[in-house]
Structure formats: structure tokens, C-alpha cells
Amino acid sequence: MIIDYKQPYWIKYEWDLSDHMDDQYVTEFNKKESEKLYNLFHQEKYSITIDFKLNNKLKGDDIFCIFGKPGKNFGLTYNKEVDTLAFEFWTEKNEESVDDVFNYIPIKGVHYDEMKNGVIITIIRNKDEFFIHKNFELKDSIKFTKNLIKDYREEGLLLGAANIGTSVSEHRYYGGFEIEKLQFIDNNTDINFSKKVFKTDVEDLITIEKYDDIVFSYDFNIKNNQGIIYDSSKNNFFVEKIPQDFII
């Protein structure tokens, strides 16, 4: 599925399908904001895996988010000018700083010529360290002190944007790209388990040990007649396009 410029998606609602015999007909009236999604990245152990492609024919800001959260820079970003994919985030101030601390880790050896054909990136958090994997092989890691800043608790996860409401245009991080799969697993620091879940067919996910730890799992080729992407976990954290009223 292609996410176009200034047409980002978000993952922020838990959908209630109890009144629907046919899941195809979910509407805006049976969903609520999810505290779980708002607090995803403040847990001590988890993994997130995304499969995507870049295409320079798709418009994007000079720096844009593959996925991100509103607030100070957070997410997987691509800088077109220097051809760099990176993971960036802010943590709370510590004993050695007078303000919040910016953390940035470029993913070594990952450039447009490879990403145009597709790449799988997994980010694993294990307490005070993030581990970055490309195609399930470890590329780098970064340690940090304190937890992520509170800004990231105020919104769900965005795809193709970061700060959609900011008056500073270069901080909105809009960008177009093609996305295939996305998954988030609680309590997971094992790249092999991330790979197992990723490689498992949608209909077989329920058979996996620790299936309940899968917070969400999406195949972006599977969506309903309203363009909503289904969640293959036990949860109903569907993906939907952000209404244009929120886009500036």
C-alpha cells in the first residue's frame, strides 16, 4: 500500500466490533482512543518491525517519518539530502543535562538504492538500550538514560508524518512511501521471535506461542471497504487515514 504525501495514517483507536456481524462495516462511532497505544514506547521491553519501500517519485519533505509520534523528534526518519535512515528520540533530562536529551542513531549501510527494493527494519528496546536490525540482522545499538519524554504519551503512532499540527512546516515530516507490514510485540527482546511472527501467515498467527504479546500486526494489502487496515492480533487496533481536517 502506498502512503502518499500529506495523506498519513494513524494507529490510535481501539475498535469495538461487538455490534457488527460483519467487520467490514466498522465506523467512526465504535472506536475509542487507546491508552495502550499512547504509551507503547515507554515500556521497558518490546520490538517494532516495519517492511517498507522508498520511491523518489513519491513526494516527501527533506526529512520525513516512516513512523513517528508528535512532540520532539521521534521515530524512524529518512533524510533525503544525505540519504540516511535513522531512529531518533528524546529522553528526559538526566544528571548531566539541563534539558531533555536528544538521541540519534543513523542505520549504517542502509541507503535509497537498497530501500527502493524494500527493507525490513526492527527496533528492539531492552530497558535502557535500543537495538537496530536490518532484515533481522543486528546493525547497531544506542544506550540512553531516563525514559522517553512524556510528549510521546499524548498521541498514537503515525505513519508518513510526525507533528501534523505544528506551525513549523519542516517539523511535520510528511513523506510518501510504500508499506507492506508492521508489527509491535510486548515483552520481546528476541529478534528471532520478531522474525517468526513476521514470517507467519495472518491466519496462523493465533497458533504462535506468546500470541497475546502481539499488540498489533498489519498486512497493508488487507483492508476493508472503507480503507481501514485490519489488525491481525487479538486486539482491534486498526489503521486508518488521518482526516484531512488535521492536516496542515
BALOBA-1460 file (C-alpha; in Angstrom, 3 decimals):
// residues 248
<rec num="1" residu="m" x="0.000" y="0.000" z="0.000"/>
<rec num="2" residu="i" x="1.265" y="3.484" z="-0.835"/>
<rec num="3" residu="i" x="1.112" y="6.241" z="1.748"/>
<rec num="4" residu="d" x="1.041" y="9.475" z="-0.224"/>
<rec num="5" residu="y" x="2.464" y="12.858" z="0.726"/>
<rec num="6" residu="k" x="0.277" y="14.681" z="3.269"/>
<rec num="7" residu="q" x="-2.025" y="11.660" z="3.458"/>
<rec num="8" residu="p" x="-0.653" y="9.949" z="6.577"/>
<rec num="9" residu="y" x="-2.280" y="7.237" z="8.659"/>
<rec num="10" residu="w" x="-2.539" y="6.760" z="12.398"/>
<rec num="11" residu="i" x="-2.891" y="3.934" z="14.892"/>
<rec num="12" residu="k" x="-4.652" y="5.406" z="17.906"/>
<rec num="13" residu="y" x="-8.061" y="3.779" z="18.329"/>
<rec num="14" residu="e" x="-9.374" y="0.550" z="19.753"/>
<rec num="15" residu="w" x="-12.376" y="-0.549" z="17.737"/>
<rec num="16" residu="d" x="-15.441" y="-2.197" z="19.232"/>
<rec num="17" residu="l" x="-16.916" y="-4.703" z="16.807"/>
<rec num="18" residu="s" x="-19.366" y="-6.314" z="19.228"/>
<rec num="19" residu="d" x="-22.394" y="-4.823" z="17.447"/>
<rec num="20" residu="h" x="-21.214" y="-5.766" z="13.967"/>
<rec num="21" residu="m" x="-21.947" y="-9.122" z="12.447"/>
<rec num="22" residu="d" x="-19.726" y="-8.166" z="9.528"/>
<rec num="23" residu="d" x="-16.432" y="-6.499" z="10.423"/>
<rec num="24" residu="q" x="-16.441" y="-4.727" z="7.067"/>
<rec num="25" residu="y" x="-18.800" y="-2.089" z="8.434"/>
<rec num="26" residu="v" x="-16.824" y="-0.531" z="11.272"/>
<rec num="27" residu="t" x="-17.484" y="3.218" z="11.556"/>
<rec num="28" residu="e" x="-16.320" y="6.250" z="13.461"/>
<rec num="29" residu="f" x="-18.983" y="5.572" z="16.059"/>
<rec num="30" residu="n" x="-17.491" y="2.423" z="17.562"/>
<rec num="31" residu="k" x="-13.918" y="3.308" z="18.420"/>
<rec num="32" residu="k" x="-12.151" y="4.947" z="21.328"/>
<rec num="33" residu="e" x="-8.666" y="6.317" z="21.906"/>
<rec num="34" residu="s" x="-6.340" y="3.676" z="23.335"/>
<rec num="35" residu="e" x="-4.163" y="4.342" z="26.357"/>
<rec num="36" residu="k" x="-2.170" y="1.266" z="25.390"/>
<rec num="37" residu="l" x="-1.222" y="2.789" z="22.034"/>
<rec num="38" residu="y" x="-0.406" y="6.133" z="23.608"/>
<rec num="39" residu="n" x="2.084" y="4.511" z="25.991"/>
<rec num="40" residu="l" x="3.661" y="1.947" z="23.646"/>
<rec num="41" residu="f" x="7.219" y="3.197" z="23.690"/>
<rec num="42" residu="h" x="7.562" y="3.847" z="27.430"/>
<rec num="43" residu="q" x="7.615" y="0.154" z="28.273"/>
<rec num="44" residu="e" x="10.983" y="-1.412" z="29.050"/>
<rec num="45" residu="k" x="10.859" y="-4.306" z="26.588"/>
<rec num="46" residu="y" x="9.310" y="-4.513" z="23.126"/>
<rec num="47" residu="s" x="10.008" y="-4.769" z="19.414"/>
<rec num="48" residu="i" x="8.593" y="-2.996" z="16.382"/>
<rec num="49" residu="t" x="9.151" y="-4.255" z="12.828"/>
<rec num="50" residu="i" x="8.283" y="-2.485" z="9.595"/>
<rec num="51" residu="d" x="8.626" y="-3.582" z="5.966"/>
<rec num="52" residu="f" x="8.644" y="-0.681" z="3.502"/>
<rec num="53" residu="k" x="9.979" y="0.680" z="0.209"/>
<rec num="54" residu="l" x="11.041" y="4.169" z="-0.825"/>
<rec num="55" residu="n" x="10.293" y="5.672" z="-4.206"/>
<rec num="56" residu="n" x="11.802" y="9.008" z="-5.219"/>
<rec num="57" residu="k" x="8.792" y="9.604" z="-7.465"/>
<rec num="58" residu="l" x="6.696" y="9.984" z="-4.318"/>
<rec num="59" residu="k" x="6.854" y="13.445" z="-2.782"/>
<rec num="60" residu="g" x="8.396" y="13.915" z="0.665"/>
<rec num="61" residu="d" x="9.774" y="16.629" z="2.901"/>
<rec num="62" residu="d" x="13.566" y="16.881" z="3.090"/>
<rec num="63" residu="i" x="13.296" y="14.787" z="6.257"/>
<rec num="64" residu="f" x="10.202" y="12.641" z="6.701"/>
<rec num="65" residu="c" x="8.890" y="9.970" z="9.033"/>
<rec num="66" residu="i" x="8.308" y="6.362" z="8.134"/>
<rec num="67" residu="f" x="6.678" y="6.120" z="11.552"/>
<rec num="68" residu="g" x="6.670" y="8.672" z="14.336"/>
<rec num="69" residu="k" x="4.899" y="10.362" z="17.214"/>
<rec num="70" residu="p" x="4.026" y="14.023" z="17.765"/>
<rec num="71" residu="g" x="6.271" y="16.059" z="20.042"/>
<rec num="72" residu="k" x="10.022" y="16.454" z="19.856"/>
<rec num="73" residu="n" x="11.564" y="14.352" z="17.090"/>
<rec num="74" residu="f" x="10.607" y="10.708" z="17.452"/>
<rec num="75" residu="g" x="10.585" y="7.859" z="15.014"/>
<rec num="76" residu="l" x="12.168" y="6.206" z="12.026"/>
<rec num="77" residu="t" x="13.139" y="9.026" z="9.660"/>
<rec num="78" residu="y" x="14.652" y="9.397" z="6.220"/>
<rec num="79" residu="n" x="16.824" y="12.376" z="5.296"/>
<rec num="80" residu="k" x="16.767" y="12.743" z="1.517"/>
<rec num="81" residu="e" x="19.644" y="15.219" z="1.283"/>
<rec num="82" residu="v" x="22.189" y="12.930" z="2.977"/>
<rec num="83" residu="d" x="20.420" y="9.635" z="2.064"/>
<rec num="84" residu="t" x="20.243" y="8.495" z="5.692"/>
<rec num="85" residu="l" x="17.698" y="6.352" z="7.518"/>
<rec num="86" residu="a" x="17.805" y="6.950" z="11.272"/>
<rec num="87" residu="f" x="15.999" y="6.340" z="14.541"/>
<rec num="88" residu="e" x="15.664" y="9.425" z="16.706"/>
<rec num="89" residu="f" x="14.059" y="10.128" z="20.069"/>
<rec num="90" residu="w" x="14.212" y="12.359" z="23.138"/>
<rec num="91" residu="t" x="14.668" y="11.215" z="26.712"/>
<rec num="92" residu="e" x="14.059" y="13.064" z="29.963"/>
<rec num="93" residu="k" x="16.856" y="15.217" z="31.337"/>
<rec num="94" residu="n" x="19.428" y="13.460" z="33.484"/>
<rec num="95" residu="e" x="22.097" y="14.466" z="35.991"/>
<rec num="96" residu="e" x="24.421" y="15.607" z="33.222"/>
<rec num="97" residu="s" x="21.931" y="17.725" z="31.257"/>
<rec num="98" residu="v" x="19.874" y="20.830" z="31.879"/>
<rec num="99" residu="d" x="17.155" y="19.812" z="29.430"/>
<rec num="100" residu="d" x="15.743" y="16.784" z="27.668"/>
<rec num="101" residu="v" x="18.330" y="14.744" z="25.771"/>
<rec num="102" residu="f" x="18.230" y="14.150" z="22.011"/>
<rec num="103" residu="n" x="19.258" y="10.660" z="20.843"/>
<rec num="104" residu="y" x="20.029" y="9.868" z="17.205"/>
<rec num="105" residu="i" x="21.296" y="6.714" z="15.554"/>
<rec num="106" residu="p" x="21.812" y="6.518" z="11.775"/>
<rec num="107" residu="i" x="21.318" y="2.999" z="10.459"/>
<rec num="108" residu="k" x="24.636" y="2.086" z="8.903"/>
<rec num="109" residu="g" x="24.733" y="0.942" z="5.312"/>
<rec num="110" residu="v" x="21.024" y="1.472" z="4.625"/>
<rec num="111" residu="h" x="20.539" y="3.816" z="1.678"/>
<rec num="112" residu="y" x="17.999" y="4.623" z="-1.013"/>
<rec num="113" residu="d" x="19.389" y="2.178" z="-3.568"/>
<rec num="114" residu="e" x="18.505" y="-0.652" z="-1.194"/>
<rec num="115" residu="m" x="15.315" y="0.788" z="0.265"/>
<rec num="116" residu="k" x="13.775" y="1.289" z="-3.189"/>
<rec num="117" residu="n" x="13.618" y="-2.515" z="-3.393"/>
<rec num="118" residu="g" x="12.297" y="-2.947" z="0.123"/>
<rec num="119" residu="v" x="13.859" y="-3.258" z="3.558"/>
<rec num="120" residu="i" x="12.741" y="-4.653" z="6.912"/>
<rec num="121" residu="i" x="13.727" y="-2.655" z="9.980"/>
<rec num="122" residu="t" x="13.271" y="-3.937" z="13.534"/>
<rec num="123" residu="i" x="13.848" y="-1.797" z="16.604"/>
<rec num="124" residu="i" x="14.087" y="-3.612" z="19.922"/>
<rec num="125" residu="r" x="14.084" y="-1.931" z="23.298"/>
<rec num="126" residu="n" x="15.665" y="-3.766" z="26.222"/>
<rec num="127" residu="k" x="15.464" y="-1.457" z="29.238"/>
<rec num="128" residu="d" x="17.929" y="1.405" z="28.586"/>
<rec num="129" residu="e" x="19.110" y="0.331" z="25.139"/>
<rec num="130" residu="f" x="17.679" y="0.214" z="21.621"/>
<rec num="131" residu="f" x="18.939" y="-2.369" z="19.123"/>
<rec num="132" residu="i" x="18.521" y="-1.693" z="15.399"/>
<rec num="133" residu="h" x="18.179" y="-4.572" z="12.924"/>
<rec num="134" residu="k" x="18.026" y="-4.630" z="9.150"/>
<rec num="135" residu="n" x="16.405" y="-7.710" z="7.623"/>
<rec num="136" residu="f" x="16.657" y="-9.291" z="11.098"/>
<rec num="137" residu="e" x="20.416" y="-8.796" z="11.334"/>
<rec num="138" residu="l" x="21.822" y="-6.529" z="14.064"/>
<rec num="139" residu="k" x="23.232" y="-3.280" z="12.688"/>
<rec num="140" residu="d" x="23.753" y="-1.045" z="15.713"/>
<rec num="141" residu="s" x="22.565" y="-0.071" z="19.188"/>
<rec num="142" residu="i" x="22.263" y="3.009" z="21.355"/>
<rec num="143" residu="k" x="22.130" y="3.330" z="25.130"/>
<rec num="144" residu="f" x="20.264" y="6.058" z="26.972"/>
<rec num="145" residu="t" x="19.422" y="7.180" z="30.484"/>
<rec num="146" residu="k" x="15.998" y="8.051" z="31.889"/>
<rec num="147" residu="n" x="12.844" y="7.255" z="29.950"/>
<rec num="148" residu="l" x="11.376" y="8.765" z="26.818"/>
<rec num="149" residu="i" x="9.802" y="12.179" z="27.283"/>
<rec num="150" residu="k" x="6.133" y="12.496" z="28.177"/>
<rec num="151" residu="d" x="5.273" y="14.081" z="24.802"/>
<rec num="152" residu="y" x="5.084" y="10.602" z="23.314"/>
<rec num="153" residu="r" x="2.265" y="9.595" z="25.654"/>
<rec num="154" residu="e" x="-0.147" y="12.110" z="24.118"/>
<rec num="155" residu="e" x="-0.916" y="10.533" z="20.745"/>
<rec num="156" residu="g" x="-0.951" y="7.262" z="18.865"/>
<rec num="157" residu="l" x="1.528" y="6.131" z="16.218"/>
<rec num="158" residu="l" x="1.653" y="7.988" z="12.890"/>
<rec num="159" residu="l" x="2.725" y="6.631" z="9.506"/>
<rec num="160" residu="g" x="4.060" y="9.094" z="6.960"/>
<rec num="161" residu="a" x="4.182" y="12.062" z="9.347"/>
<rec num="162" residu="a" x="5.149" y="13.228" z="12.825"/>
<rec num="163" residu="n" x="3.923" y="16.624" z="14.042"/>
<rec num="164" residu="i" x="0.879" y="17.111" z="11.852"/>
<rec num="165" residu="g" x="-0.413" y="20.059" z="13.890"/>
<rec num="166" residu="t" x="2.741" y="22.134" z="14.274"/>
<rec num="167" residu="s" x="3.018" y="25.587" z="12.728"/>
<rec num="168" residu="v" x="6.664" y="24.815" z="11.813"/>
<rec num="169" residu="s" x="6.302" y="23.107" z="8.448"/>
<rec num="170" residu="e" x="9.706" y="21.379" z="8.448"/>
<rec num="171" residu="h" x="8.767" y="19.586" z="11.682"/>
<rec num="172" residu="r" x="5.729" y="17.876" z="10.197"/>
<rec num="173" residu="y" x="7.891" y="15.244" z="8.457"/>
<rec num="174" residu="y" x="5.420" y="14.353" z="5.696"/>
<rec num="175" residu="g" x="6.529" y="11.759" z="3.188"/>
<rec num="176" residu="g" x="5.284" y="9.193" z="0.707"/>
<rec num="177" residu="f" x="6.427" y="5.571" z="0.665"/>
<rec num="178" residu="e" x="5.129" y="2.040" z="0.209"/>
<rec num="179" residu="i" x="4.398" y="-0.053" z="3.290"/>
<rec num="180" residu="e" x="3.893" y="-3.812" z="3.384"/>
<rec num="181" residu="k" x="3.847" y="-4.916" z="7.029"/>
<rec num="182" residu="l" x="4.065" y="-3.512" z="10.550"/>
<rec num="183" residu="q" x="4.058" y="-5.285" z="13.915"/>
<rec num="184" residu="f" x="4.616" y="-4.443" z="17.584"/>
<rec num="185" residu="i" x="5.318" y="-7.081" z="20.259"/>
<rec num="186" residu="d" x="5.282" y="-6.511" z="24.005"/>
<rec num="187" residu="n" x="7.929" y="-8.019" z="26.293"/>
<rec num="188" residu="n" x="10.051" y="-9.088" z="23.354"/>
<rec num="189" residu="t" x="13.811" y="-8.637" z="23.005"/>
<rec num="190" residu="d" x="14.394" y="-11.676" z="20.773"/>
<rec num="191" residu="i" x="14.959" y="-10.826" z="17.113"/>
<rec num="192" residu="n" x="14.269" y="-14.442" z="16.175"/>
<rec num="193" residu="f" x="10.791" y="-14.213" z="17.652"/>
<rec num="194" residu="s" x="10.197" y="-10.956" z="15.784"/>
<rec num="195" residu="k" x="11.200" y="-12.745" z="12.601"/>
<rec num="196" residu="k" x="8.953" y="-15.730" z="13.368"/>
<rec num="197" residu="v" x="5.910" y="-13.515" z="13.871"/>
<rec num="198" residu="f" x="6.737" y="-11.520" z="10.746"/>
<rec num="199" residu="k" x="7.066" y="-14.651" z="8.592"/>
<rec num="200" residu="t" x="3.884" y="-16.292" z="9.894"/>
<rec num="201" residu="d" x="0.777" y="-16.096" z="7.708"/>
<rec num="202" residu="v" x="-2.025" y="-13.950" z="9.098"/>
<rec num="203" residu="e" x="-4.397" y="-16.886" z="9.602"/>
<rec num="204" residu="d" x="-1.733" y="-18.787" z="11.585"/>
<rec num="205" residu="l" x="-0.704" y="-16.022" z="13.999"/>
<rec num="206" residu="i" x="-3.081" y="-17.255" z="16.678"/>
<rec num="207" residu="t" x="-1.125" y="-20.518" z="16.890"/>
<rec num="208" residu="i" x="2.099" y="-18.766" z="17.924"/>
<rec num="209" residu="e" x="3.295" y="-19.062" z="21.493"/>
<rec num="210" residu="k" x="3.024" y="-15.650" z="23.177"/>
<rec num="211" residu="y" x="0.362" y="-14.615" z="20.678"/>
<rec num="212" residu="d" x="-1.137" y="-12.412" z="23.397"/>
<rec num="213" residu="d" x="2.046" y="-10.300" z="23.420"/>
<rec num="214" residu="i" x="1.406" y="-9.166" z="19.845"/>
<rec num="215" residu="v" x="-0.031" y="-5.679" z="20.307"/>
<rec num="216" residu="f" x="-0.734" y="-5.213" z="16.614"/>
<rec num="217" residu="s" x="0.166" y="-6.860" z="13.320"/>
<rec num="218" residu="y" x="-0.766" y="-5.454" z="9.908"/>
<rec num="219" residu="d" x="-0.600" y="-6.641" z="6.350"/>
<rec num="220" residu="f" x="-1.311" y="-3.470" z="4.399"/>
<rec num="221" residu="n" x="-2.679" y="-5.447" z="1.499"/>
<rec num="222" residu="i" x="-5.660" y="-6.408" z="3.684"/>
<rec num="223" residu="k" x="-8.184" y="-3.628" z="4.250"/>
<rec num="224" residu="n" x="-11.944" y="-3.194" z="4.308"/>
<rec num="225" residu="n" x="-14.280" y="-1.250" z="2.034"/>
<rec num="226" residu="q" x="-13.612" y="1.960" z="3.982"/>
<rec num="227" residu="g" x="-9.842" y="1.718" z="3.575"/>
<rec num="228" residu="i" x="-9.249" y="0.582" z="7.163"/>
<rec num="229" residu="i" x="-6.362" y="-1.840" z="7.658"/>
<rec num="230" residu="y" x="-7.138" y="-4.805" z="9.861"/>
<rec num="231" residu="d" x="-5.241" y="-5.794" z="12.973"/>
<rec num="232" residu="s" x="-4.288" y="-9.486" z="12.942"/>
<rec num="233" residu="s" x="-3.583" y="-9.575" z="16.682"/>
<rec num="234" residu="k" x="-6.260" y="-10.299" z="19.276"/>
<rec num="235" residu="n" x="-6.757" y="-6.533" z="19.567"/>
<rec num="236" residu="n" x="-8.714" y="-4.253" z="17.289"/>
<rec num="237" residu="f" x="-6.134" y="-1.506" z="16.813"/>
<rec num="238" residu="f" x="-6.992" y="-0.795" z="13.198"/>
<rec num="239" residu="v" x="-5.105" y="1.647" z="10.967"/>
<rec num="240" residu="e" x="-6.957" y="4.485" z="9.276"/>
<rec num="241" residu="k" x="-6.106" y="7.523" z="7.188"/>
<rec num="242" residu="i" x="-5.903" y="10.735" z="9.219"/>
<rec num="243" residu="p" x="-8.815" y="13.031" z="8.332"/>
<rec num="244" residu="q" x="-7.773" y="15.999" z="6.217"/>
<rec num="245" residu="d" x="-9.094" y="18.374" z="8.877"/>
<rec num="246" residu="f" x="-5.959" y="17.523" z="10.904"/>
<rec num="247" residu="i" x="-3.521" y="18.083" z="8.025"/>
<rec num="248" residu="i" x="-1.837" y="21.454" z="7.537"/>
